Amino acid sequence: MNDRLRQLVEEWLFREDLKQAQLARRARMAQETLSRILLGKQKPGTKVLRRLEMAMKLEVGTLVELVLQGELPLKEANDGHH
């Protein structure tokens, strides 16, 4: 479940007076993808977390650190690259 991520994003959107679709555009992802991640239906990978950090102007590693602390589930890399 991505409750912590959803909380962070919703608070940020409120502060910035933006809509989810605007954040998705800034993060170069489909709004549906962002919605699925925030609803816990899809786990984000590190690339997605980095895009969100950049779009939200967060310090690099902020969201990844939440993963490392066990507060966010991370999509497992299984793309076949070594």
C-alpha positions in Angstrom: 0.0 0.0 0.0 1.3 3.4 -0.9 -0.4 5.4 1.9 2.7 7.4 2.7 3.3 8.3 -0.9 -0.3 9.2 -1.4 -0.2 11.4 1.7 3.0 13.2 0.5 1.6 13.8 -3.0 -1.8 14.9 -1.8 -0.2 17.4 0.6 2.1 18.7 -2.1 -0.7 19.1 -4.6 -2.8 21.0 -2.0 0.2 23.3 -1.2 1.0 23.9 -4.8 -2.7 24.2 -5.8 -2.2 21.6 -8.6 -4.2 18.7 -9.9 -2.9 15.1 -10.1 -2.9 15.4 -13.9 -0.6 18.4 -13.8 1.9 16.5 -11.6 1.7 13.5 -13.9 2.6 15.7 -16.8 5.5 17.3 -15.0 6.7 13.8 -14.1 6.3 12.7 -17.7 3.9 9.9 -16.9 0.3 9.1 -17.7 -2.2 10.4 -15.1 -3.6 6.9 -14.9 -0.2 5.5 -13.9 0.1 8.1 -11.1 -3.4 7.3 -10.0 -2.8 3.6 -9.9 0.4 4.1 -7.9 -1.3 6.4 -5.4 -4.1 3.9 -5.0 -1.7 1.1 -4.3 -2.7 -0.8 -7.5 0.8 -0.4 -9.0 4.2 -0.3 -7.3 6.5 2.5 -8.5 10.0 1.8 -9.8 13.0 3.9 -8.9 12.7 5.8 -12.3 9.2 6.8 -11.5 10.1 7.9 -8.0 13.0 10.0 -9.4 10.6 11.6 -11.9 8.2 12.4 -9.1 11.0 13.9 -7.0 12.1 16.1 -9.8 8.5 17.2 -10.6 7.8 18.0 -7.0 11.2 19.6 -6.6 12.1 17.3 -3.7 15.6 16.5 -2.7 16.9 13.6 -4.8 16.5 10.4 -2.9 13.6 11.6 -0.7 11.1 9.0 -2.1 13.7 6.3 -2.5 14.6 6.8 1.1 11.0 6.0 2.1 11.4 2.8 0.1 14.6 1.9 2.0 12.9 2.6 5.3 10.1 0.2 4.3 7.5 3.0 4.1 6.9 2.5 0.3 6.8 -0.7 -1.6 9.1 -0.8 -4.7 8.5 -2.4 -8.0 11.0 -5.2 -8.4 13.3 -4.8 -11.4 12.8 -7.7 -13.7 13.6 -6.2 -17.0 16.3 -8.7 -17.9 19.2 -6.1 -17.9 22.3 -6.9 -15.9 
